[in-house]
Amino acid sequence: MTNLETVTVASTPPAPRVAFKINWLRLAPLLYTIGLFVIWEVGVRLSGLPHTIFPTPSRVFEAIVQYWSPIWKNSLQTLYTTVLGFLIAVVAGLGIGLFIGWSKTIYAGLYPIMIGFNAIPKVALVPILVIWFGIGTVPAVLTAFLISFFPIVVNVATGLATIEPETEDVLRALGAKKLDIMLKVGIPRSMPYFFGSLKVAITLAFVGSVVSETVASNNGLGNMMASAQSNFNVPLVFAGLLMLAIEGIAMYALMAWLEKRMTGWAHRSTMSN
């Protein structure tokens, strides 16, 4: 090796070391959840509240292990009724939303009726559903449907109503008919609203199914928590609530992923870290 080659090798800077960076954004949900359970555990222990009033997370997890078989069975039942009612709401909400958004006359005529129907507490409809269909799965599915389809209808109709009049005028000048405008502009324009409403609708569907299971069902987490409450088994009640939270978070995450997958082009993030 010559002197020139030795100088060249010696003067070559070392490769930069890649710094390890923690992704706090991904860790935030886990850290906040752990922090919530820690505060809950410490707060209950310091307050001295009995487990029949407010159990600690450790006692709730013990109840999950102890009653895992009924919890798993009833969780699947609640998930089934919720998803089935939600899917019916998606189909019906999308169809009704497109129908309402078809014209301003239909929008003005049906929208007040929809608002009035949505203002009725769905728990008041459960006894009627029981009279019609009996105690069981059907009232829970229908309650989940009735409580979750309104956000879908409103968002789809709003998406259609926000089409710029200038866009419609240009398309009509080019020979487009009402159906052409709906298919090529209206429906694509309403898709971000539609997929955004699914995240709200799926959480409401859980509310509807659990309310119905509490009042008129022999299965599901709602019925299990009502039975546990009558026996003063409060840790089991909180275990049911925790399972509902897990199912709700999972379904919400699925809807958020679906929204990003289908309408990511419509979102522009402006939120800073």
C-alpha positions in Angstrom: 0.0 0.0 0.0 1.4 3.4 -1.0 1.6 6.5 1.2 -1.2 8.1 -0.8 -3.5 5.1 -0.3 -2.7 5.1 3.5 -3.6 8.8 3.8 -6.9 8.2 1.8 -8.0 5.3 4.0 -7.1 7.1 7.2 -9.0 10.2 6.1 -12.2 8.4 5.3 -14.8 9.3 7.9 -16.5 6.5 9.8 -20.0 5.6 8.8 -22.6 7.5 10.8 -24.2 5.5 13.6 -27.9 5.1 13.4 -29.5 6.5 16.6 -32.1 4.4 18.2 -35.4 6.4 18.3 -38.4 5.5 20.3 -41.7 5.8 18.5 -43.7 7.5 21.3 -46.7 7.9 19.0 -47.1 4.1 18.7 -46.3 3.6 22.4 -48.7 6.3 23.6 -51.9 4.1 23.7 -50.1 1.4 25.7 -48.4 3.8 28.1 -51.6 5.7 28.7 -53.6 2.5 29.3 -51.0 1.2 31.8 -51.0 4.6 33.5 -54.8 4.5 33.8 -54.7 1.1 35.4 -52.0 2.1 37.8 -53.9 5.3 38.9 -57.0 3.2 39.3 -55.3 0.6 41.4 -53.5 3.0 43.6 -56.5 5.3 44.0 -58.9 2.5 45.1 -56.3 1.0 47.5 -55.7 4.4 49.1 -59.4 5.2 49.4 -60.1 1.9 51.1 -63.3 1.3 49.1 -64.6 -2.2 49.3 -64.5 -4.4 46.2 -68.3 -4.6 46.2 -68.4 -0.8 45.4 -65.3 -0.2 43.3 -62.9 -3.1 42.6 -59.3 -2.7 41.8 -58.0 -3.7 38.3 -56.2 -6.6 39.9 -59.5 -7.9 41.3 -61.2 -7.4 37.9 -58.5 -9.4 36.1 -58.9 -12.1 38.7 -62.6 -12.2 37.9 -61.8 -12.5 34.2 -59.6 -15.5 34.9 -62.2 -17.0 37.3 -65.2 -16.6 35.0 -63.4 -16.8 31.7 -65.7 -19.4 30.1 -69.0 -17.4 30.6 -67.2 -14.1 29.8 -65.9 -15.6 26.5 -69.2 -17.1 25.5 -71.2 -13.9 26.3 -68.5 -11.7 24.6 -68.9 -13.6 21.4 -72.7 -13.3 21.6 -72.5 -9.5 22.1 -70.0 -9.2 19.3 -72.2 -11.2 17.0 -75.4 -9.2 17.7 -73.5 -5.9 17.4 -71.7 -6.7 14.1 -74.9 -8.1 12.6 -76.9 -5.0 13.6 -74.1 -2.8 12.4 -73.9 -4.5 9.0 -77.7 -4.0 8.5 -77.3 -0.4 9.5 -74.5 0.1 7.0 -76.6 -1.2 4.1 -79.8 0.6 5.2 -78.0 3.8 6.2 -76.1 4.0 2.9 -79.3 3.4 0.9 -81.4 5.8 2.8 -78.6 8.4 2.8 -78.3 8.2 -1.0 -82.1 8.5 -1.3 -82.3 11.5 1.0 -79.4 13.2 -0.7 -80.9 12.6 -4.2 -82.8 15.9 -4.2 -83.4 18.9 -1.9 -87.1 18.1 -1.8 -86.6 14.6 -0.4 -84.0 16.0 2.0 -86.3 18.6 3.3 -89.2 16.2 3.7 -87.5 13.2 5.3 -84.8 14.8 7.4 -87.1 16.1 10.1 -88.7 12.6 10.4 -85.3 11.0 10.7 -84.4 13.5 13.5 -87.6 12.8 15.3 -87.1 9.1 15.1 -83.5 9.4 16.3 -84.6 11.5 19.3 -86.6 8.6 20.7 -84.6 6.7 23.3 -83.9 3.3 21.9 -84.3 1.7 25.3 -88.0 2.7 25.1 -88.3 0.6 21.9 -86.9 -2.6 23.4 -90.2 -3.6 25.1 -92.0 -3.2 21.8 -89.4 -5.3 20.0 -89.8 -8.0 22.7 -93.6 -8.0 22.1 -93.0 -8.4 18.3 -90.0 -10.8 18.3 -89.7 -12.2 21.8 -86.7 -12.4 24.2 -83.4 -13.3 22.5 -81.0 -12.2 19.8 -83.4 -10.4 17.4 -84.3 -7.5 19.7 -80.5 -7.0 20.4 -79.7 -7.0 16.7 -82.5 -4.6 15.9 -81.6 -2.2 18.7 -78.0 -2.1 17.5 -79.3 -1.4 14.0 -81.7 1.3 15.1 -79.2 3.2 17.2 -76.3 3.0 14.7 -77.8 3.7 11.3 -78.7 7.4 11.9 -75.1 8.7 11.8 -74.5 6.8 8.5 -77.6 8.4 7.0 -76.7 11.9 8.1 -73.1 11.7 6.9 -74.0 10.2 3.5 -76.7 12.8 2.9 -74.4 15.6 4.0 -71.7 14.4 1.6 -74.1 14.5 -1.2 -75.4 17.9 -0.2 -71.9 19.5 -0.2 -71.4 19.1 -4.0 -70.6 22.5 -5.4 -73.3 23.9 -7.6 -70.6 25.0 -10.1 -69.6 21.4 -10.5 -73.2 20.3 -11.2 -73.6 23.2 -13.7 -70.4 22.2 -15.6 -71.5 18.5 -15.7 -75.0 19.4 -16.9 -73.4 21.7 -19.6 -71.4 18.6 -20.7 -74.6 16.6 -21.0 -74.5 14.7 -17.7 -77.8 13.6 -16.2 -78.8 13.5 -12.6 -77.8 9.9 -12.3 -74.4 10.5 -13.9 -73.7 13.3 -11.4 -74.7 11.0 -8.5 -72.5 8.1 -9.7 -69.4 10.0 -10.8 -69.3 12.9 -8.3 -71.9 12.5 -5.6 -71.1 9.0 -4.3 -67.3 9.4 -4.4 -67.7 12.8 -2.7 -69.7 11.2 0.1 -67.4 8.3 0.7 -65.1 10.1 3.3 -68.3 11.1 5.2 -69.6 7.5 5.0 -66.4 5.8 6.2 -66.0 8.4 8.9 -69.5 7.7 10.2 -68.7 4.0 10.5 -66.4 4.7 13.5 -69.3 6.4 15.3 -71.9 3.9 14.3 -69.9 0.8 15.5 -69.6 2.2 19.0 -73.2 3.1 19.1 -74.1 -0.4 17.9 -72.4 -1.8 21.1 -74.6 0.5 23.2 -77.7 -0.8 21.5 -77.0 -4.4 21.8 -75.9 -4.2 25.5 -79.0 -2.2 26.4 -81.2 -4.8 24.8 -79.3 -7.7 26.3 -79.7 -6.2 29.7 -83.5 -5.8 29.4 -84.6 -8.7 27.1 -82.0 -11.5 26.6 -80.7 -14.6 28.2 -77.2 -14.2 26.7 -74.6 -11.6 26.0 -72.5 -9.3 28.2 -75.4 -7.1 29.1 -77.3 -10.1 30.6 -74.2 -11.3 32.3 -73.5 -7.9 33.9 -77.1 -7.6 35.0 -77.0 -11.0 36.7 -73.7 -10.2 38.3 -75.1 -6.9 39.6 -78.0 -8.7 41.2 -75.5 -11.0 43.0 -73.3 -8.0 44.0 -70.5 -9.5 42.0 -69.1 -6.1 41.1 -65.7 -7.4 39.8 -67.5 -9.5 37.2 -69.5 -6.4 36.2 -66.3 -4.5 35.6 -64.9 -7.5 33.8 -67.8 -7.3 31.4 -67.2 -3.6 30.9 -63.6 -4.2 30.2 -64.5 -6.8 27.6 -66.9 -4.4 26.0 -64.1 -1.8 25.9 -61.7 -4.2 24.2 -64.3 -5.2 21.6 -65.2 -1.6 20.9 -61.6 -0.5 20.5 -60.9 -3.4 18.2 -63.9 -2.7 16.0 -63.2 1.1 16.0 -59.6 0.4 14.9 -60.9 -1.8 12.1 -63.2 0.9 10.9 -60.4 3.5 11.1 -58.1 1.2 9.1 -60.9 0.7 6.5 -61.4 4.5 6.3 -57.7 5.1 5.8 -57.5 2.3 3.2 -60.5 3.5 1.2 -60.5 7.3 1.6 -56.9 8.1 2.6 -56.7 10.5 -0.4 -59.3 12.7 1.3 -57.4 13.4 4.5 -54.6 15.8 5.0 -53.0 15.6 8.4 -52.2 19.0 10.0 -51.7 17.8 13.6 -48.3 18.2 15.0 -46.6 15.9 17.5 
